Amino acid sequence: METLKLALRWVLCIPVALAAGGVAMLASTFLDSVSYGVTVFAWLTSSAIAGAVAAYVAAYIAPSHKAWVAVVVSVLGALTIVSDLVTVDNSLMVVVAHTVQFIAMVVVTRHIFKEGM
């Protein structure tokens, strides 16, 4: 039973982390829009919160190698920036928001490497 629990944690750590980041972004965008209206600052802070939550949740769920799991999530964040730059449809604001999200992921990953979980 313990092996099944560990396997589930490994399988679910990245998808749950990305979903948690998405939920955090939706929630913080909603709360900011209720208070101040949708602004660039609200969107960028929501992106930063989403990136930080995604990296932290991935490291928290992973049974071991927590810092390296956070690195993998940060690399996925970097890949979203690359895909934004390659895709012609995306605006500069989307690229900036994903860059802020990536920076937050890197900050949390560095903290996990330095301090541990």
Buried (B, 14 or more C-beta within 10 A) or exposed (E): EEEEEEEEBBEBBBEBBBEBBEEBBEBBBEEBBEEEEEEEEBBBBBBBBBBBBBBBBBBBBBEEEBBEBBBBBBEBBBEBBEEBEEEEEBEEEBBBBBBBBBBBBBBBBBBBBEEEE
